[in-house]
Amino acid sequence: MIPLQAGAAVSITNDLFQRANDLCRRRAYEQWHRGQSKQQILRSQVGFKDPTSSRPKPCQGCQNYHGIAYGQSKAKRQLLVCALHPYGWAAPAPCPDWTGD
């Protein structure tokens, strides 16, 4: 048996954990993708064309749209629409900062 140095043993352990995490992450993504594909097939069979957009009407097609919710719990989560208008554009007139895709 070849003696290992303390640093080498730690790097081997870290490498094994990294490989295991990568495999778990890849497997989880494959399962998610398979589920999304099945849902799309079911939607098309039932007659739904595309899932409805969650973008607000004034933000559709805008490059500034961010649309990610931030927060730890579902109750406290806040949607950041864009950096220019964090809660979205509420006026009836078109957004003056709208930039097409």
C-alpha positions in Angstrom: 0.0 0.0 0.0 1.3 3.4 -1.0 1.2 6.0 1.8 -0.7 9.2 0.8 0.0 12.7 2.0 -2.7 14.4 3.9 -3.3 17.0 1.1 -3.6 14.3 -1.5 -6.2 12.3 0.5 -8.3 15.5 0.9 -8.1 16.3 -2.8 -9.1 12.7 -3.7 -12.1 12.9 -1.3 -13.2 16.3 -2.7 -12.9 14.9 -6.3 -15.1 11.9 -5.4 -17.7 14.2 -3.8 -17.6 16.5 -6.9 -18.1 13.6 -9.2 -21.0 12.2 -7.1 -22.6 15.7 -7.0 -22.3 16.1 -10.8 -23.9 12.7 -11.4 -26.8 13.5 -9.0 -27.3 16.9 -10.6 -27.2 15.4 -14.1 -29.7 12.7 -13.1 -32.0 15.3 -11.6 -31.9 17.4 -14.7 -32.6 14.4 -16.9 -35.7 13.5 -14.8 -36.9 17.1 -14.9 -36.4 17.3 -18.7 -38.3 14.0 -19.1 -41.1 15.3 -17.0 -41.3 18.5 -19.0 -41.4 16.5 -22.3 -44.2 14.4 -21.0 -46.2 17.5 -19.9 -45.7 19.0 -23.3 -47.0 15.9 -25.0 -50.0 15.8 -22.7 -50.7 19.5 -23.3 -50.6 19.0 -27.1 -52.9 16.0 -26.9 -55.4 17.8 -24.8 -55.4 20.8 -27.1 -53.2 23.3 -25.3 -50.8 25.0 -27.7 -48.3 26.7 -25.5 -48.2 27.4 -21.8 -49.4 30.9 -21.0 -46.7 33.5 -20.5 -46.1 34.8 -17.0 -44.7 38.1 -18.4 -46.9 41.1 -17.8 -48.4 42.5 -21.1 -46.2 45.6 -21.2 -43.0 43.5 -20.7 -43.6 41.0 -23.5 -40.7 41.0 -26.0 -38.6 43.4 -23.8 -34.9 42.8 -23.3 -35.0 44.5 -19.9 -37.4 41.8 -18.5 -35.8 39.8 -15.6 -38.7 37.9 -14.1 -37.0 36.0 -11.3 -38.5 35.8 -7.9 -36.2 36.3 -4.9 -36.8 35.3 -1.3 -36.4 32.3 1.0 -40.0 31.2 1.5 -42.9 31.2 -0.9 -44.8 33.7 1.2 -42.0 36.3 1.3 -40.8 35.8 -2.4 -40.9 39.0 -4.5 -40.8 39.0 -8.3 -38.2 41.4 -9.8 -39.7 42.4 -13.2 -36.8 44.5 -14.4 -34.1 46.8 -13.0 -35.9 49.9 -14.4 -39.4 49.1 -13.0 -38.9 46.4 -10.2 -42.7 45.9 -9.8 -43.6 46.2 -13.5 -45.0 49.0 -15.6 -48.5 49.8 -14.3 -49.4 52.9 -16.4 -51.8 52.4 -19.3 -49.3 54.0 -21.7 -46.5 51.8 -23.2 -43.4 51.5 -21.1 -40.9 54.3 -22.2 -37.9 52.0 -21.5 -39.2 49.0 -23.6 -36.4 47.6 -25.8 -37.2 44.9 -28.3 -35.5 41.5 -28.5 
